[in-house]
């Protein structure tokens, strides 16, 4: 049963990646690690071609995949890859680990997400998703504050409500 859920989650994540790949390029494929790297292997997803995204919604849909893959696997590099440098300094590995454990304990395993909409506030585009987790019947609202950093969309803040 658990294997079927994991297979279903992997399939859904792959489907979402392919659906929203409109702003990616073929150069975004991860490089193969050589044998020396295998011992300390940590998968870090490529940036996903965010520099080619024409709107914050397109970029946000690509960034949310990385966020939830990072949350699901406990991978800080994957979780934070699209954060602004300022956000990465504030939300470091230690804080991520604490937040990851709290989310797993309180909400359970990530099950899915749906884009709801967005609005503009000052320098930010605030994108909204409703997500589902295994230990709650309630939807969890995700607010992603997106800004441009050197012409590339980045996550300035992220809130789970």
C-alpha angles and dihedrals in degrees: 000000000000090000090053091051091049091048090049092050092049091048092049093048091049091049091051091049091052093045093054098037091107094111097043129097132212089252089071096081113121116252119245114252117234121231093269090058095049094079092058097029116160115169114229113184118229116255090263097233096288089159087067096051113111098198139031089242092059091047093045092053089055094044095050090060090057092046094054095041087053092048092047094050100032090240109152094188091055092043095050102034094109098040122115113255089250091054091048090054092051097041100045130168094275094053090043091055091051092046092045091053092046093050092048091048098044103031105020126211122355111253108174149321139219128198110239106176146281146239137198121245119173110302093348137084106209112209121196131208133171113219137187131222130188100244100050133059090203125090115246115222116220119200116194117191106208126192136166116255113187089339095308124105113247137174111255095177140355127201131186111203 
